[in-house]
């Protein structure tokens, strides 16, 4: 059942939050400032990205391959988590410095998503030490956004829909916000103002891994490699036969859910493989069953920077396809902003997920507050 996104709640004074997001593309930490009461958004910015260095990215990528068998006290895991947390600390401190230069110092809370290393039915695992981050920044941290949803029977993802809905308020509908990160997910705002969401299938992860394996490049810059290739339509049909596409939404994925696709396309040239994997992302998005066809598709995430993918997407779906910048949004900051928004919702006890976004039985609050040895007394929480 769809749930209306604009839920009444007692008014609260807005809080200023720094949201932190490190996505499945494993490229770094996005940090963004947002001022919100958890329902309305009053101000954005600044925002920035602190990239992972090649060594850290390789360590985290290796952990992803072993995550299903790792224990929480694994030495490599704990070492990587400490290094990841320190990158998150750098990102917060960089935003604080920009904020201070503008003469505005008050920051109320951090929203820490963490780095997802495993996401499967009944289990979700993000790493990032909230206590260490809180102690290093002298700020309270809301974290562990997904566990409550999963324990209640939800998918635990996607969590951006309520933020997308807040930003889409007043826009013509039906409209979709499509995030193409390592995995792709969408939010649909219906004509009635209901919000529905799900993961759609692969995003950039397969193409990124293909390019790194064959060229040493971290991604297909500007879609140039795929643009020179030819889509293997028979192989694309095989990829689209995956059982995930027969499941109704809401549904979610792990970064490695379609990893076998890399072996299936291994007989192709680099260019044809890139073209086929790019077409796979677009076709999966178009296959998503929706109750209303969006008039507008607004794309965020790294995928919006790939002209070949954007062109394939426009060929596959009805309605207009534009980057979210067409709405005046910052597509690089959107997910980080989301977890600042959700941190404030968590503090207010408001739902972070809905039955029509994650399959949870009822609107579900979530997140945990960690103060890392500091006292939040005197802060506007």
PyMOL commands that set and color helices and strands:
alter all, ss='L'
color gray80, all
select helices_A, chain A and resi 54-69+75-101+130-137+147-151+161-168+205-215+221-227+233-239+243-246+261-264+270-287+302-305+307-316+324-327+334-348+355-358
alter helices_A, ss='H'
color red, helices_A
select strands_A, chain A and resi 3-4+15-22+28-36+41-51+109-120+123-127+141-143+175-180+183-189+194-202+296-300+320-323+368-370
alter strands_A, ss='S'
color yellow, strands_A
deselect
rebuild
show_as cartoon
